[in-house]
Amino acid sequence: MADRPGDPWDRRVASGLAFLRRRLAGEYEVDEFGFDPDLTEAVFHPVLRVLYRDWFRTEVTGIEDVPTDGAGLVVGNHSGTVALDALILSAALHDQHPAHRFLRLLGADLVFRMPVVSELARKSGGTVACTPDAERLLGAGELVGVFPEGFKGIGKLYADRYKLQRFGRGGFVSAALRTGTPIVPVAIVGGEEIYPMLADIKPLARLLKLPYFPVTPTFPWLGPLGMIPLPSKWLIEFCPPIPTAHLTDSADDPLVVFNLADQVRETIQQTLHRLLERRPDPFGP
């Protein structure tokens, strides 16, 4: 029988009440990192879903290249002045993956020094971007997300959009090698246009102890309204996984680590070029 017009709202209300009952009764689990899957699926992802589906009109391809089970290291390009791309990636992957897998994001120290942001990051599955935490998650069979460009990626000027920055010292590669985890490169187009950074006021950034202080077409001129992201068109493509199980004995070999990191970086860069050709208009349908 077809749903009546009020049925979707009835289901949402029932789902919300069930969520409240679970929270009040303590019928939910939190792991050693602070990850709360019940809260993430019921509260965080619905908000992000509105952004990635409706506001950014995100198209996801290559989801079949993300492991169905077991460990996987998803490595992406970083951009956008605010690290919204990591959150969009995690929500889109969870929704579109056949196994609805959670992506355990690795974040910068600064994220976990901010009182409210730190708590939200932990509850949504994030942890500090360090090799020991990455290895523990991968060893437990989790899907881990990392953005090796760090602040260099999200803090670059709009003139340098979609040009990958240096990948650091390759700690993510070492973690993958030690655990024999496949590396899945992912290219994200769309994040560069949400807050186009025209300038970086470095003295103000130093004063506020921030990695950069952005000037965009809307911020700081419009105040809080300047934090509304522009509705760019997003394309996310997962690339074929790069196996590492045969290289577990080379986790401490700088040459192997560098070459593998460079292979991942080049794969993402070439995929970005191809996706940009598919999306000539940054704000198109």
N, C-alpha and C positions, 0 to 999 in steps of 0.2 A: 504494500500500500504506500502511495506517495506521501512524503512528509507534508504535514500541514505547515502554513507559514510560521506559526509560533514555535514549531518543534526545535529548530536550531537554538533559539534562545532558551528553551526549556532545558536542552542538553547542557548549555553553558552554565546555567544556574545550578543544575544538579552536579555538574563537574566541580564548580566552585565550592559548593557546600561539602562535597566529598573531600576536597582538598583541605578545607578548614577542619573537618572532623579528624583527618589524619594528623594534622599539625597539633591540634589540641590533645589528641590521644597519644602523641609521640610515636605514631606508627610510620616512621620514615627512618632512613639510614643516612649517615654521614661518614665518609671514609676518613682515613688517617690524614689526608690533605685538607679536609674540610669540605669536600665536594658533596653537595646535596642534590642528587638527581631529581628528586620529587619537586623541589622548589624550582630547579632549572627548567624542567619540562612544563610545569604549570604556570610559572610567572615570567621567567626571563625570555624563554623562546617565543611565547605569543607576542610579546612586544617587538622582538627582533623580526618576527615573521611579517608583521605589517610593513616594516622597513624594507626587507629584502624582496618581498613579493610585490607590494603595491607602490612603494616610494621609489625604489631603485630598479624595479622590473627585472630582477636578476634571472639570468639564464645559466644553468649549471650543466656542464658536459663532462664526460669521463668519470662519472661517479662509480662506474664498474671497476675502475682501477684502484679504488680504496678497498683494502682488505675487508672481507665479510666478518672475520673474527681474528683474534690474535693481535699482536702488536703491529703498529705501523707508525711511521714518522712522517707527518705531512709538513712540507716545507714550502712556505709561500713568500711572495714579495710583499713589502710593507709600504703603505702610503696613506695620505689623507689628512695630515696634521693632527688628527685624533685617531687613535687606533680602532676605528670602527670596523675596519676590514676583518680583523680577527674575530669579532663577535658575529658579523654577518656570515663569515665562513663556517663557524661552528654551528649556527642555527640552520643554515642551508644544507650542510652536510647531514645533520641529524634528521631533517625532514625528508630528504631525498634519497638517503642511503637505504637499501632494502632492509638492513638490520637496525636502522635508526640509531647508529652509533654516536656516542658523545665524543667530542674532541676536547682533550685535556690540553688547554693552552698554557704555554710557558711565557711568562711576562717579565718585564724589567723590574729591578729592585724598587724603583720609584713607585710603581703601582702598589706594592705591598707595604709601603711606608705611609700611604694615605689612609686614614682611619676607615671611612665608609667604603671607599673604592676597594680597599684591601679585603674587607669582609665579603663584598659582592663578588670579587674575583675568585676568592676561595670557594664560596658556595656554588659558583657556576662551573667549578672544575679546574680553575687556574692554579698555578704554583710558580715559584721563582724559576727563572730561566738559568738553571745551573745543571751541570752534568750529573751529579748524584741523583737529583730529583727526577731528571729525565730518564735515567737508567732504571730507577725504581718503578716508574710508571710503565716503561716499556717491558721490563721484566715481569710485570703483572698482566701483560697482554693488552694494555690500553692503547688507544689511538691518540697520539700526541701531536700537537700543532706547534710549530716554531717559526719565527720570522727573524732570520739571522741578520737582517739589516738593522734591526733595532730602531733607535731614535734617528739614525742617519737616514732611514727610509721614510718614516712618517714626517720628519722635519725638513725634508728637502724642498727647495723652491719649485714652483709650478713650471718654471722653465726647464727643470730637470725631470719632468714627469716621465714615468715608465722607464727610467734609466736605473737599473739595479745598482745599489751601492755595495761597498765591500761587505763580505760575509763574515767578518770577524775571524776568529782563530779556528773555526770548524769544530767547536765543541759538540754541535749537534751530530756531526758525522761520527765522532768518536763514540758517542752514546749509542748510535745505531750499530756501529761495528761491534761493540762489546756485547750487545744483546742479539746480534744477527738479525736486526729488524730491517725490513724493506723500507726504502725512502720513497715517498710519493711527492714529487714536485707539483705545485699548484700555482697557476697564474691567475691573478685577479685584476681585471680591468674595470675601472669605474671609481675606485677610491680616490684617485688623484684629483677628481673634479669636485668632490663634495665640499672641501674647504680649500680652494686654490691659494697656496701661500705665496704672496707677492713679495714679502720681505720678512726678515727676522730681526727684531729689536734686541740685539745681544746684551746691551747693558741692563735692560729691564729683565731679561731672562736670568742674568747672573744675580740680580738683586732678589728675585723671587725664587732662586735656586731651581730653575727649570732648565731643561735642555735647550729650549728655544722659546721665543715669544712671537707667535705668528701675527702677521698682518694679512688679512684676506679681503676680498671685495666687500664683505659684510661685517667683519670683525676687526677691530673693536668698535667700529663706527655705529653699528646698530645695537650695541649692548648685548643683552641675553638673546635677542632675536638673531644675532649673528652666529649663534650656535646651531641654528637650524641647517642641516646639511642640504646642499643643492641636489635636486633630483636627477643625478646622472644615471645613465644606463650601465648596468653592471653585467659583466661576463666572467664566469668562473670556470676554469677548465683544469681538471685533474689529469696529470700525465701518467703514463705507464710507470709502475714502480721499478725502482732500481734495487736489485737484490744485494745483500751484504753478507749473507750467511757464510759465503766462501772466503770472507776477508776478516773473520773474527780475530785472527792472530795478528792482524795489522793495525789494531786500534790505536797503537802508540807510534805508528810509523808516520811522521809528518808528511812525507811525500804522498802516501796513499790517501791520507786525510785531505790534503790540499787538492789532489786530483779529483777526488770524489765530490768535494765541496764545489769545485769549479764546474764539474759536469752538471751538478744540480742547478747551479746559478745559470749556466748557459742554456739549459733546458727551459728554465722559467723565462729567460730573456727572449729566446726565440718564439716561445708560445705567446708572450705578450705582443710581439710584433705581429703575429698572425691574427690574434684577437682584435688588435687595433684596426687591422684592415677590414675585418668583419663589421666593425662599429665605427664608421666614418664620422657619425654625428654623436658627440658625447652625451647629448640630451635627447636623442631620438627615441622612438617607441621600442 
